[in-house]
């Protein structure tokens, strides 16, 4: 049975009760699958959550979370030295919330950065302290201070951030929703998740986000790097 992705319904859930459904090796470490989880798996430029699995008063450290053999399963990769609980064991899965929340703020901020710079996105990476987007921009001359001012103006609108689902066919009929060139939205299950920032942005995304843009806090464009003839890397940090 596929893992129930609780973070998709509520990104603010920090823990949940779960049952171990499988144990095995993943990336050279022990991996644990659960029937339900609050752990976001690595994908779309956002790292997998770290945290703990608690059982019998003991916390087993989870180094990261990744997808399993299919996109319907999530493997909780244990830190070195941790033991894997047997299948059927009841555990409490708890994420490292301060790190996750910082990534939620960053991820939502990158959506707004793609509004400030309305160019095709060629890559990106989300961190708790610094993030980046790469853009296919034919001309240089970008100004960090100007971009920072525009980005914070959007953040300051305190716009609502919501999610909804559309069918694969609806997305194919509206290709303009997709901003990324290298990473395509996950399709094949029959439906695609859209993230909307009211009045500002709408695009497919499976990541975690804050509920309102005001929660992001002030950001600053820290660097603009030339990565090719038409590729510009824009880095952002919390101001």
N, CA, C and O of each residue as an XYZ file, in Angstrom:
956
protein
N       0.850     -1.197      0.000
C       0.000      0.000      0.000
C       0.886      1.247      0.000
O       1.833      1.308      0.784
N       0.615      2.239     -0.845
C       1.439      3.447     -0.903
C       1.428      4.209      0.424
O       0.482      4.117      1.206
N       2.491      4.953      0.652
C       2.577      5.811      1.830
C       1.570      6.943      1.725
O       1.366      7.503      0.648
N       0.942      7.280      2.842
C       0.047      8.431      2.868
C       0.880      9.682      3.129
O       1.529      9.795      4.169
N       0.861     10.631      2.173
C       1.679     11.839      2.263
C       0.928     12.916      3.049
O       0.205     13.714      2.453
N       1.084     12.952      4.355
C       0.346     13.910      5.177
C       0.795     15.352      4.928
O       0.009     16.283      5.100
N       2.054     15.541      4.525
C       2.575     16.894      4.308
C       1.887     17.588      3.138
O       1.903     18.815      3.049
N       1.283     16.811      2.240
C       0.600     17.434      1.102
C      -0.709     18.090      1.529
O      -1.144     19.073      0.929
N      -1.329     17.545      2.561
C      -2.575     18.120      3.063
C      -2.317     19.218      4.084
O      -3.091     20.169      4.189
N      -1.224     19.087      4.841
C      -0.914     20.082      5.867
C       0.597     20.112      6.079
O       1.153     19.252      6.763
N       1.259     21.112      5.485
C       2.716     21.222      5.586
C       3.169     21.621      6.979
O       4.367     21.607      7.264
N       2.230     21.978      7.856
C       2.580     22.407      9.214
C       2.526     21.267     10.227
O       2.826     21.477     11.402
N       2.152     20.076      9.796
C       2.196     18.920     10.688
C       3.652     18.579     10.977
O       4.449     18.424     10.052
N       3.999     18.462     12.238
C       5.383     18.166     12.602
C       5.597     16.712     12.985
O       6.731     16.234     12.961
N       4.534     15.996     13.339
C       4.691     14.593     13.701
C       3.392     13.835     13.454
O       2.321     14.422     13.302
N       3.523     12.517     13.420
C       2.347     11.667     13.237
C       2.650     10.274     13.771
O       3.810      9.873     13.868
N       1.601      9.546     14.115
C       1.737      8.142     14.478
C       1.724      7.328     13.189
O       0.969      7.636     12.268
N       2.549      6.299     13.120
C       2.657      5.502     11.900
C       3.070      4.081     12.229
O       3.466      3.775     13.353
N       2.969      3.218     11.228
C       3.347      1.813     11.364
C       4.405      1.492     10.310
O       4.267      1.877      9.149
N       5.458      0.788     10.717
C       6.514      0.386      9.787
C       5.966     -0.667      8.827
O       5.443     -1.697      9.252
N       6.093     -0.395      7.520
C       5.579     -1.325      6.510
C       6.675     -2.067      5.768
O       6.418     -3.121      5.186
N       7.909     -1.532      5.777
C       9.023     -2.196      5.086
C      10.338     -1.669      5.642
O      10.433     -0.524      6.084
N      11.349     -2.532      5.610
C      12.700     -2.168      6.044
C      13.674     -2.713      5.010
O      13.519     -3.843      4.549
N      14.672     -1.925      4.643
C      15.642     -2.386      3.666
C      16.816     -1.443      3.577
O      17.025     -0.609      4.458
N      17.585     -1.576      2.508
C      18.749     -0.718      2.314
C      18.443      0.336      1.273
O      17.825      0.055      0.246
N      18.883      1.555      1.549
C      18.696      2.653      0.608
C      19.938      3.531      0.635
O      20.301      4.085      1.673
N      20.581      3.649     -0.516
C      21.779      4.484     -0.622
C      22.839      4.083      0.402
O      23.512      4.938      0.978
N      22.981      2.779      0.621
C      24.006      2.275      1.522
C      23.668      2.391      2.991
O      24.524      2.135      3.838
N      22.443      2.772      3.317
C      22.025      2.906      4.714
C      20.709      2.183      4.923
O      20.057      1.776      3.962
N      20.323      2.025      6.172
C      19.043      1.399      6.467
C      17.908      2.366      6.149
O      17.980      3.550      6.479
N      16.876      1.860      5.515
C      15.726      2.676      5.173
C      14.447      2.071      5.707
O      14.278      0.852      5.700
N      13.543      2.924      6.171
C      12.285      2.480      6.769
C      11.124      3.120      6.021
O      11.102      4.333      5.811
N      10.165      2.299      5.622
C       8.936      2.821      5.009
C       7.805      2.748      6.027
O       7.726      1.811      6.821
N       6.932      3.749      5.992
C       5.803      3.848      6.917
C       4.489      3.897      6.150
O       4.465      4.203      4.958
N       3.402      3.596      6.842
C       2.101      3.666      6.168
C       1.645      5.102      5.964
O       0.799      5.368      5.111
N       2.202      6.039      6.746
C       1.890      7.463      6.637
C       3.073      8.255      7.169
O       3.813      7.770      8.025
N       3.255      9.479      6.664
C       4.411     10.244      7.111
C       4.231     11.739      6.930
O       3.464     12.198      6.083
N       4.966     12.494      7.757
C       5.034     13.945      7.613
C       6.343     14.341      6.940
O       6.566     15.527      6.697
N       7.214     13.379      6.632
C       8.517     13.657      6.028
C       8.381     13.924      4.528
O       7.832     13.107      3.788
N       8.890     15.082      4.092
C       8.925     15.394      2.661
C      10.154     14.720      2.053
O      11.248     14.847      2.602
N      10.000     13.999      0.920
C      11.141     13.342      0.290
C      11.850     14.272     -0.698
O      11.228     15.157     -1.285
N      13.139     14.063     -0.871
C      13.930     14.870     -1.800
C      13.264     14.925     -3.174
O      12.919     13.890     -3.742
N      13.085     16.132     -3.703
C      12.474     16.267     -5.020
C      12.168     17.712     -5.345
O      11.875     18.509     -4.454
N      12.235     18.054     -6.631
C      11.900     19.404     -7.068
C      12.830     20.476     -6.533
O      12.436     21.634     -6.394
N      14.082     20.089     -6.230
C      15.027     21.056     -5.696
C      14.976     21.226     -4.196
O      15.811     21.926     -3.624
N      13.984     20.581     -3.530
C      13.843     20.686     -2.077
C      14.393     19.426     -1.423
O      13.980     18.323     -1.779
N      15.325     19.565     -0.464
C      15.895     18.388      0.198
C      14.857     17.640      1.023
O      13.849     18.208      1.445
N      15.119     16.363      1.243
C      14.251     15.570      2.094
C      14.400     15.987      3.554
O      15.465     16.428      3.985
N      13.318     15.839      4.298
C      13.339     16.199      5.716
C      14.231     15.256      6.519
O      14.370     14.077      6.191
N      14.823     15.793      7.562
C      15.483     14.993      8.580
C      14.592     15.019      9.824
O      13.641     15.797      9.903
N      14.915     14.157     10.792
C      14.095     14.121     11.993
C      14.323     12.851     12.779
O      15.454     12.380     12.906
N      13.237     12.294     13.312
C      13.364     11.144     14.207
C      12.157     10.219     14.084
O      11.054     10.644     13.742
N      12.399      8.947     14.371
C      11.350      7.961     14.577
C      11.442      7.522     16.035
O      12.460      6.980     16.464
N      10.389      7.757     16.780
C      10.420      7.413     18.209
C       9.657      6.124     18.456
O       8.547      5.943     17.956
N      10.255      5.234     19.226
C       9.582      4.023     19.671
C      10.177      3.616     21.009
O      11.395      3.636     21.191
N       9.312      3.249     21.936
C       9.762      2.801     23.243
C      10.630      3.794     23.984
O      11.525      3.401     24.732
N      10.374      5.090     23.784
C      11.146      6.106     24.479
C      12.486      6.409     23.853
O      13.247      7.208     24.401
N      12.803      5.804     22.728
C      14.073      6.035     22.050
C      13.840      6.698     20.702
O      12.908      6.346     19.978
N      14.698      7.667     20.370
C      14.610      8.355     19.093
C      15.639      7.802     18.122
O      16.833      7.791     18.421
N      15.180      7.340     16.954
C      16.063      6.893     15.885
C      16.214      8.047     14.908
O      15.223      8.533     14.363
N      17.445      8.490     14.682
C      17.684      9.654     13.828
C      17.455      9.309     12.358
O      17.955      8.300     11.859
N      16.691     10.163     11.674
C      16.458     10.038     10.237
C      17.293     11.108      9.543
O      17.105     12.302      9.778
N      18.219     10.674      8.686
C      19.115     11.614      8.013
C      18.427     12.366      6.894
O      18.672     13.556      6.694
N      17.558     11.668      6.159
C      16.828     12.285      5.051
C      15.680     11.376      4.657
O      15.569     10.252      5.147
N      14.839     11.859      3.784
C      13.737     11.064      3.233
C      13.808     11.133      1.715
O      14.044     12.199      1.146
N      13.603     10.002      1.068
C      13.658      9.928     -0.392
C      12.511      9.059     -0.884
O      11.895      8.325     -0.110
N      12.233      9.150     -2.181
C      11.231      8.268     -2.758
C      11.767      6.840     -2.812
O      12.972      6.613     -2.926
N      10.839      5.880     -2.728
C      11.209      4.478     -2.833
C      11.238      4.029     -4.278
O      11.561      4.806     -5.176
N      10.900      2.772     -4.497
C      10.911      2.227     -5.857
C       9.915      2.942     -6.761
O      10.107      3.018     -7.975
N       8.861      3.460     -6.165
C       7.870      4.236     -6.911
C       7.662      5.569     -6.214
O       8.084      5.751     -5.072
N       7.014      6.498     -6.899
C       6.717      7.800     -6.313
C       5.635      7.713     -5.244
O       5.302      8.711     -4.606
N       5.087      6.511     -5.053
C       4.058      6.343     -4.041
C       4.604      5.929     -2.694
O       3.853      5.843     -1.723
N       5.912      5.667     -2.617
C       6.532      5.231     -1.369
C       7.616      6.213     -0.947
O       8.316      6.775     -1.789
N       7.750      6.414      0.348
C       8.799      7.268      0.902
C       9.651      6.441      1.852
O       9.136      5.753      2.733
N      10.966      6.520      1.657
C      11.911      5.801      2.507
C      12.558      6.795      3.462
O      13.098      7.816      3.037
N      12.500      6.489      4.756
C      13.147      7.304      5.783
C      14.532      6.702      6.004
O      14.667      5.638      6.608
N      15.559      7.393      5.509
C      16.927      6.883      5.562
C      17.512      7.188      6.940
O      17.660      8.350      7.319
N      17.841      6.130      7.682
C      18.329      6.304      9.043
C      19.784      6.763      9.057
O      20.561      6.447      8.156
N      20.133      7.516     10.097
C      21.511      7.971     10.275
C      22.385      6.776     10.644
O      21.886      5.792     11.191
N      23.680      6.850     10.352
C      24.578      5.749     10.705
C      24.487      5.391     12.185
O      24.462      6.269     13.048
N      24.439      4.099     12.465
C      24.375      3.639     13.849
C      22.974      3.373     14.352
O      22.799      2.709     15.373
N      21.965      3.883     13.650
C      20.583      3.644     14.077
C      20.138      2.258     13.635
O      20.563      1.769     12.588
N      19.288      1.630     14.429
C      18.753      0.324     14.058
C      17.371      0.485     13.454
O      16.656      1.443     13.750
N      17.009     -0.453     12.615
C      15.707     -0.385     11.950
C      14.663     -1.158     12.752
O      14.874     -2.331     13.061
N      13.550     -0.529     13.090
C      12.496     -1.245     13.812
C      11.832     -2.276     12.905
O      11.745     -2.055     11.697
N      11.362     -3.399     13.455
C      10.738     -4.451     12.639
C       9.440     -3.974     11.987
O       8.786     -3.049     12.469
N       9.088     -4.622     10.890
C       7.813     -4.353     10.217
C       6.681     -4.587     11.208
O       6.679     -5.570     11.949
N       5.724     -3.673     11.208
C       4.597     -3.774     12.125
C       4.744     -2.933     13.374
O       3.781     -2.756     14.121
N       5.954     -2.406     13.612
C       6.202     -1.575     14.790
C       5.484     -0.229     14.658
O       5.489      0.392     13.595
N       4.872      0.205     15.754
C       4.256      1.528     15.784
C       5.301      2.552     16.223
O       5.996      2.355     17.220
N       5.404      3.645     15.469
C       6.383      4.690     15.770
C       5.717      6.058     15.687
O       4.621      6.203     15.144
N       6.400      7.051     16.234
C       6.012      8.451     16.035
C       7.058      9.085     15.136
O       8.233      9.148     15.498
N       6.643      9.552     13.970
C       7.554     10.189     13.014
C       7.519     11.694     13.257
O       6.453     12.308     13.223
N       8.698     12.291     13.503
C       8.767     13.722     13.819
C       9.869     14.377     13.008
O      11.005     13.905     13.001
N       9.537     15.466     12.324
C      10.522     16.159     11.487
C      11.273     17.223     12.295
O      10.820     17.659     13.353
N      12.426     17.623     11.768
C      13.174     18.759     12.309
C      12.467     20.017     11.809
O      12.755     20.510     10.719
N      11.543     20.528     12.615
C      10.647     21.587     12.171
C      11.353     22.903     11.821
O      11.022     23.485     10.788
N      12.302     23.404     12.613
C      12.938     24.673     12.232
C      13.559     24.632     10.838
O      13.466     25.602     10.086
N      14.195     23.507     10.492
C      14.792     23.394      9.158
C      13.708     23.331      8.094
O      13.794     24.017      7.075
N      12.675     22.500      8.327
C      11.577     22.393      7.349
C      10.913     23.747      7.139
O      10.658     24.145      6.002
N      10.631     24.458      8.232
C       9.919     25.733      8.098
C      10.752     26.736      7.312
O      10.210     27.497      6.510
N      12.065     26.744      7.534
C      12.932     27.641      6.760
C      12.867     27.296      5.280
O      12.845     28.190      4.433
N      12.836     26.008      4.964
C      12.734     25.605      3.554
C      11.374     25.968      2.977
O      11.287     26.320      1.801
N      10.310     25.892      3.770
C       8.991     26.297      3.301
C       8.982     27.778      2.940
O       8.430     28.176      1.915
N       9.601     28.584      3.796
C       9.681     30.029      3.534
C      10.502     30.291      2.274
O      10.111     31.086      1.420
N      11.647     29.608      2.169
C      12.501     29.770      0.998
C      11.791     29.351     -0.281
O      11.838     30.055     -1.289
N      11.128     28.190     -0.228
C      10.477     27.669     -1.430
C       9.410     28.641     -1.928
O       9.307     28.901     -3.127
N       8.625     29.170     -1.007
C       7.597     30.136     -1.401
C       8.248     31.412     -1.940
O       7.744     32.022     -2.883
N       9.367     31.808     -1.335
C      10.088     32.980     -1.818
C      10.605     32.801     -3.235
O      10.615     33.749     -4.020
N      11.043     31.568     -3.572
C      11.515     31.314     -4.932
C      10.379     31.416     -5.945
O      10.600     31.837     -7.081
N       9.163     31.034     -5.545
C       8.029     31.220     -6.445
C       7.857     32.702     -6.765
O       7.580     33.073     -7.905
N       8.023     33.542     -5.747
C       7.894     34.984     -5.980
C       9.061     35.521     -6.807
O       8.887     36.447     -7.599
N      10.248     34.944     -6.625
C      11.393     35.363     -7.437
C      11.129     35.087     -8.913
O      11.563     35.844     -9.781
N      10.411     33.993     -9.192
C      10.079     33.676    -10.586
C       9.032     34.630    -11.145
O       8.835     34.706    -12.358
N       8.358     35.363    -10.247
C       7.444     36.429    -10.694
C       8.248     37.696    -11.003
O       8.004     38.373    -12.002
N       9.204     38.000    -10.133
C      10.065     39.159    -10.348
C      10.866     39.003    -11.636
O      11.059     39.965    -12.379
N      11.326     37.787    -11.892
C      12.086     37.488    -13.114
C      11.273     36.493    -13.944
O      11.438     35.284    -13.780
N      10.407     36.971    -14.825
C       9.502     36.092    -15.577
C      10.172     35.442    -16.785
O       9.771     35.650    -17.930
N      11.199     34.655    -16.497
C      11.938     33.957    -17.551
C      11.895     32.451    -17.269
O      11.625     32.044    -16.139
N      12.159     31.626    -18.281
C      12.198     30.175    -18.054
C      13.230     29.816    -16.981
O      14.341     30.346    -16.974
N      12.855     28.923    -16.091
C      13.740     28.476    -15.012
C      14.486     27.226    -15.472
O      13.869     26.240    -15.875
N      15.815     27.272    -15.410
C      16.627     26.148    -15.878
C      17.128     25.261    -14.749
O      17.669     24.186    -15.007
N      16.962     25.685    -13.513
C      17.399     24.878    -12.374
C      17.151     25.620    -11.084
O      16.777     26.793    -11.085
N      17.364     24.924     -9.978
C      17.152     25.573     -8.693
C      17.527     24.666     -7.544
O      17.675     23.455     -7.711
N      17.677     25.259     -6.382
C      18.015     24.503     -5.183
C      17.475     25.259     -3.980
O      17.593     26.482     -3.903
N      16.876     24.522     -3.031
C      16.253     25.127     -1.854
C      17.038     24.715     -0.617
O      17.256     23.528     -0.375
N      17.458     25.698      0.160
C      18.155     25.433      1.409
C      17.492     26.166      2.550
O      16.586     26.973      2.340
N      17.947     25.883      3.765
C      17.386     26.548      4.938
C      17.959     27.946      5.119
O      17.339     28.790      5.764
N      19.155     28.202      4.546
C      19.805     29.503      4.712
C      20.014     30.237      3.394
O      20.013     31.467      3.366
N      20.191     29.505      2.315
C      20.373     30.107      0.999
C      19.700     29.237     -0.048
O      19.701     28.011      0.054
N      19.127     29.879     -1.049
C      18.498     29.155     -2.149
C      18.858     29.843     -3.453
O      19.415     30.941     -3.454
N      18.536     29.189     -4.566
C      18.858     29.796     -5.860
C      17.876     29.336     -6.920
O      17.251     28.282     -6.805
N      17.758     30.158     -7.958
C      17.083     29.792     -9.186
C      17.991     30.186    -10.339
O      18.650     31.225    -10.297
N      18.022     29.346    -11.371
C      18.759     29.644    -12.596
C      17.744     30.015    -13.670
O      16.730     29.339    -13.843
N      18.027     31.089    -14.381
C      17.101     31.586    -15.389
C      17.757     31.627    -16.763
O      18.957     31.869    -16.893
N      16.952     31.388    -17.767
C      17.385     31.539    -19.156
C      17.107     32.991    -19.547
O      16.029     33.329    -20.035
N      18.113     33.837    -19.316
C      17.964     35.268    -19.559
C      18.968     35.687    -20.636
O      20.173     35.526    -20.440
N      18.505     36.215    -21.758
C      19.420     36.557    -22.853
C      20.313     37.743    -22.558
O      21.412     37.830    -23.106
N      19.875     38.659    -21.708
C      20.662     39.857    -21.430
C      21.066     39.887    -19.965
O      20.341     39.394    -19.101
N      22.223     40.466    -19.694
C      22.662     40.633    -18.309
C      22.175     41.986    -17.795
O      21.159     42.500    -18.264
N      22.881     42.552    -16.852
C      22.491     43.857    -16.346
C      21.494     43.801    -15.213
O      20.856     44.809    -14.910
N      21.336     42.633    -14.565
C      20.430     42.534    -13.432
C      21.044     43.240    -12.228
O      22.255     43.185    -12.013
N      20.203     43.898    -11.452
C      20.656     44.669    -10.299
C      20.140     44.014     -9.022
O      18.932     43.841     -8.860
N      21.043     43.649     -8.117
C      20.656     42.950     -6.893
C      19.694     43.778     -6.044
O      18.697     43.254     -5.547
N      19.984     45.052     -5.878
C      19.153     45.893     -5.022
C      17.747     46.066     -5.598
O      16.759     46.054     -4.864
N      17.672     46.223     -6.904
C      16.358     46.377     -7.543
C      15.547     45.089     -7.397
O      14.358     45.131     -7.080
N      16.189     43.955     -7.627
C      15.495     42.675     -7.494
C      15.051     42.443     -6.053
O      13.950     41.951     -5.811
N      15.907     42.797     -5.101
C      15.558     42.645     -3.685
C      14.337     43.481     -3.337
O      13.432     43.011     -2.647
N      14.312     44.711     -3.811
C      13.187     45.601     -3.528
C      11.888     45.039     -4.113
O      10.851     45.048     -3.451
N      11.948     44.556     -5.345
C      10.743     44.003     -5.974
C      10.282     42.725     -5.259
O       9.084     42.512     -5.075
N      11.225     41.891     -4.864
C      10.883     40.648     -4.182
C      10.202     40.928     -2.848
O       9.189     40.308     -2.524
N      10.755     41.863     -2.071
C      10.160     42.174     -0.775
C       8.823     42.887     -0.899
O       7.984     42.796     -0.004
N       8.624     43.589     -1.994
C       7.315     44.217     -2.218
C       6.241     43.148     -2.390
O       5.126     43.297     -1.891
N       6.578     42.072     -3.095
C       5.626     40.975     -3.257
C       5.412     40.243     -1.939
O       4.280     39.908     -1.591
N       6.487     39.993     -1.210
C       6.355     39.332      0.089
C       5.454     40.154      1.001
O       4.620     39.602      1.720
N       5.622     41.460      0.971
C       4.865     42.349      1.836
C       3.378     42.409      1.537
O       2.612     42.944      2.339
N       2.954     41.872      0.401
C       1.519     41.842      0.104
C       0.778     40.847      0.983
O      -0.451     40.875      1.048
N       1.507     39.972      1.656
C       0.917     38.973      2.549
C      -0.206     38.206      1.846
O      -1.280     37.991      2.408
N       0.068     37.803      0.612
C      -0.920     37.078     -0.191
C      -1.082     35.646      0.303
O      -0.131     35.034      0.789
N      -2.291     35.122      0.174
C      -2.571     33.743      0.577
C      -1.918     32.762     -0.385
O      -1.872     32.999     -1.593
N      -1.412     31.655      0.160
C      -0.805     30.588     -0.631
C      -1.656     29.337     -0.468
O      -1.818     28.829      0.642
N      -2.197     28.844     -1.575
C      -3.093     27.685     -1.516
C      -2.693     26.652     -2.561
O      -1.910     26.933     -3.468
N      -3.248     25.450     -2.416
C      -2.985     24.379     -3.370
C      -4.307     23.832     -3.906
O      -5.335     23.858     -3.230
N      -4.247     23.345     -5.122
C      -5.380     22.632     -5.684
C      -4.861     21.654     -6.739
O      -3.702     21.729     -7.147
N      -5.714     20.752     -7.167
C      -5.303     19.708     -8.108
C      -6.018     19.875     -9.442
O      -7.193     20.239     -9.494
N      -5.284     19.601    -10.521
C      -5.886     19.548    -11.849
C      -5.475     18.228    -12.497
O      -4.578     17.542    -12.006
N      -6.115     17.887    -13.569
C      -5.780     16.641    -14.252
C      -4.558     16.833    -15.145
O      -4.203     17.957    -15.500
N      -3.919     15.712    -15.503
C      -2.801     15.774    -16.446
C      -3.226     16.456    -17.742
O      -2.477     17.245    -18.320
N      -4.437     16.139    -18.186
C      -4.931     16.704    -19.442
C      -5.076     18.220    -19.345
O      -4.784     18.936    -20.303
N      -5.526     18.707    -18.192
C      -5.673     20.156    -18.015
C      -4.315     20.846    -18.047
O      -4.188     21.943    -18.590
N      -3.293     20.203    -17.465
C      -1.958     20.792    -17.517
C      -1.412     20.804    -18.938
O      -0.821     21.792    -19.374
N      -1.610     19.716    -19.654
C      -1.152     19.652    -21.044
C      -1.829     20.704    -21.906
O      -1.253     21.178    -22.885
N      -3.058     21.069    -21.540
C      -3.789     22.086    -22.292
C      -3.351     23.501    -21.904
O      -3.689     24.469    -22.586
N      -2.587     23.616    -20.791
C      -2.112     24.920    -20.334
C      -0.604     24.858    -20.051
O      -0.191     24.999    -18.900
N       0.216     24.651    -21.080
C       1.664     24.490    -20.879
C       2.334     25.720    -20.287
O       3.430     25.615    -19.737
N       1.698     26.883    -20.387
C       2.280     28.101    -19.845
C       2.391     28.091    -18.335
O       3.096     28.924    -17.765
N       1.699     27.152    -17.663
C       1.790     27.060    -16.211
C       3.156     26.568    -15.760
O       3.583     26.839    -14.638
N       3.840     25.845    -16.640
C       5.124     25.238    -16.285
C       6.248     26.232    -16.558
O       6.459     26.641    -17.700
N       6.974     26.621    -15.497
C       8.064     27.586    -15.641
C       9.423     26.917    -15.779
O      10.354     27.505    -16.328
N       9.540     25.691    -15.282
C      10.827     25.015    -15.281
C      11.089     24.326    -16.609
O      10.196     23.712    -17.192
N      12.326     24.435    -17.078
C      12.706     23.810    -18.335
C      13.297     22.418    -18.111
O      13.003     21.491    -18.866
N      14.129     22.268    -17.076
C      14.837     21.006    -16.848
C      13.997     20.005    -16.077
O      14.093     18.800    -16.311
N      13.179     20.491    -15.165
C      12.375     19.597    -14.313
C      10.912     19.740    -14.693
O      10.333     20.821    -14.588
N      10.334     18.659    -15.126
C       8.929     18.667    -15.485
C       8.080     18.248    -14.287
O       8.523     17.438    -13.473
N       6.869     18.787    -14.170
C       6.003     18.408    -13.048
C       5.661     16.927    -13.117
O       5.527     16.369    -14.207
N       5.517     16.283    -11.951
C       5.199     14.851    -11.948
C       3.834     14.581    -12.561
O       2.817     15.102    -12.102
N       3.828     13.766    -13.597
C       2.587     13.404    -14.268
C       2.525     11.886    -14.393
O       3.531     11.197    -14.222
N       1.359     11.383    -14.687
C       1.202      9.946    -14.841
C       0.218      9.360    -13.855
O      -0.336      8.284    -14.081
N      -0.006     10.088    -12.729
C      -0.973      9.595    -11.743
C      -2.376     10.062    -12.073
O      -3.344      9.641    -11.440
N      -2.486     10.950    -13.083
C      -3.802     11.453    -13.468
C      -4.105     12.838    -12.942
O      -5.044     13.489    -13.401
N      -3.296     13.305    -11.958
C      -3.551     14.636    -11.422
C      -2.228     15.307    -11.062
O      -1.230     14.645    -10.779
N      -2.250     16.640    -11.082
C      -1.063     17.451    -10.812
C      -1.450     18.528     -9.798
O      -2.528     19.117     -9.883
N      -0.559     18.774     -8.844
C      -0.817     19.756     -7.790
C      -0.339     21.138     -8.224
O       0.807     21.309     -8.640
N      -1.225     22.113     -8.122
C      -0.892     23.506     -8.417
C      -0.765     24.283     -7.111
O      -1.551     24.092     -6.183
N       0.225     25.153     -7.052
C       0.380     26.070     -5.917
C       0.078     27.476     -6.417
O       0.675     27.946     -7.386
N      -0.849     28.137     -5.749
C      -1.271     29.475     -6.160
C      -0.943     30.490     -5.077
O      -1.270     30.291     -3.907
N      -0.300     31.573     -5.470
C      -0.109     32.733     -4.602
C      -1.073     33.778     -5.117
O      -0.901     34.314     -6.212
N      -2.088     34.065     -4.321
C      -3.240     34.842     -4.774
C      -2.841     36.128     -5.491
O      -2.171     36.997     -4.933
N      -3.276     36.217     -6.745
C      -3.045     37.403     -7.540
C      -1.640     37.556     -8.084
O      -1.344     38.536     -8.767
N      -0.749     36.578     -7.784
C       0.648     36.735     -8.169
C       1.206     35.595     -8.998
O       1.915     35.833     -9.975
N       0.896     34.354     -8.625
C       1.570     33.232     -9.275
C       0.724     31.971     -9.203
O      -0.042     31.765     -8.262
N       0.884     31.130    -10.226
C       0.221     29.835    -10.268
C       1.106     28.896    -11.073
O       1.377     29.143    -12.248
N       1.561     27.804    -10.431
C       2.428     26.861    -11.143
C       2.382     25.494    -10.475
O       2.082     25.399     -9.285
N       2.678     24.424    -11.229
C       2.715     23.082    -10.653
C       3.876     22.968     -9.673
O       4.981     23.432     -9.957
N       3.629     22.353     -8.522
C       4.691     22.181     -7.532
C       4.249     21.169     -6.489
O       3.112     21.206     -6.018
N       5.147     20.270     -6.131
C       4.832     19.275     -5.111
C       5.461     19.573     -3.776
O       5.349     18.767     -2.852
N       6.136     20.735     -3.644
C       6.869     21.052     -2.427
C       5.990     21.599     -1.316
O       4.767     21.665     -1.440
N       6.648     21.992     -0.219
C       5.943     22.540      0.941
C       6.099     24.055      0.962
O       7.156     24.585      0.620
N       5.036     24.747      1.365
C       5.021     26.211      1.338
C       4.334     26.763      2.574
O       3.591     26.058      3.257
N       4.594     28.043      2.852
C       3.903     28.708      3.943
C       2.508     29.114      3.482
O       2.197     29.067      2.292
N       1.672     29.511      4.437
C       0.267     29.821      4.111
C       0.071     31.221      3.547
O      -0.876     31.475      2.802
N       0.983     32.133      3.913
C       0.877     33.502      3.412
C       2.291     34.021      3.134
O       3.246     33.622      3.801
N       2.417     34.906      2.152
C       3.757     35.377      1.782
C       4.409     36.185      2.894
O       5.636     36.228      2.981
N       3.608     36.832      3.752
C       4.185     37.600      4.845
C       4.999     36.751      5.802
O       5.884     37.257      6.491
N       4.701     35.466      5.844
C       5.414     34.546      6.728
C       6.845     34.285      6.245
O       7.681     33.804      7.010
N       7.121     34.598      4.996
C       8.467     34.382      4.458
C       9.476     35.241      5.193
O      10.582     34.786      5.482
N       9.107     36.489      5.502
C      10.065     37.437      6.062
C      10.864     38.086      4.944
O      10.777     37.675      3.787
N      11.633     39.093      5.293
C      12.398     39.806      4.280
C      13.488     38.917      3.700
O      14.121     38.133      4.407
N      13.691     39.060      2.391
C      14.734     38.324      1.702
C      15.652     39.313      0.987
O      15.309     40.480      0.799
N      16.821     38.820      0.594
C      17.768     39.653     -0.144
C      18.398     38.824     -1.253
O      18.744     37.662     -1.044
N      18.543     39.411     -2.413
C      19.300     38.778     -3.492
C      20.774     38.953     -3.150
O      21.286     40.072     -3.145
N      21.452     37.846     -2.865
C      22.832     37.915     -2.370
C      23.866     37.851     -3.484
O      24.987     38.331     -3.314
N      23.507     37.267     -4.618
C      24.474     37.149     -5.710
C      23.758     36.881     -7.020
O      22.692     36.265     -7.039
N      24.343     37.342     -8.112
C      23.891     37.034     -9.468
C      25.118     36.549    -10.233
O      26.090     37.285    -10.401
N      25.060     35.297    -10.696
C      26.220     34.681    -11.328
C      25.908     34.309    -12.775
O      24.811     33.850    -13.094
N      26.878     34.513    -13.626
C      26.740     34.122    -15.023
C      27.199     32.677    -15.170
O      28.355     32.359    -14.893
N      26.289     31.795    -15.607
C      26.599     30.378    -15.732
C      26.595     29.906    -17.183
O      26.666     28.705    -17.444
N      26.514     30.814    -18.098
C      26.488     30.481    -19.514
C      26.067     31.705    -20.294
O      25.790     32.755    -19.715
N      26.020     31.571    -21.608
C      25.688     32.708    -22.455
C      24.350     33.323    -22.084
O      24.198     34.544    -22.098
N      23.374     32.473    -21.749
C      22.039     32.975    -21.423
C      21.568     32.531    -20.046
O      20.397     32.713    -19.714
N      22.444     31.958    -19.243
C      22.038     31.413    -17.956
C      22.540     32.296    -16.818
O      23.741     32.536    -16.691
N      21.609     32.779    -15.990
C      21.959     33.585    -14.830
C      21.452     32.900    -13.555
O      20.279     32.543    -13.442
N      22.374     32.730    -12.599
C      22.020     32.123    -11.300
C      21.790     33.223    -10.288
O      22.675     34.043    -10.041
N      20.593     33.244     -9.696
C      20.234     34.270     -8.724
C      20.100     33.603     -7.362
O      19.268     32.717     -7.172
N      20.922     34.035     -6.424
C      20.924     33.478     -5.068
C      20.179     34.411     -4.123
O      20.283     35.633     -4.229
N      19.429     33.823     -3.202
C      18.687     34.611     -2.208
C      18.938     34.073     -0.807
O      19.180     32.882     -0.613
N      18.876     34.973      0.160
C      19.025     34.616      1.566
C      17.962     35.373      2.359
O      17.321     36.286      1.839
N      17.784     34.987      3.612
C      16.908     35.774      4.474
C      17.657     37.026      4.907
O      18.817     36.960      5.312
N      16.982     38.167      4.817
C      17.640     39.428      5.145
C      17.704     39.602      6.660
O      18.225     40.607      7.145
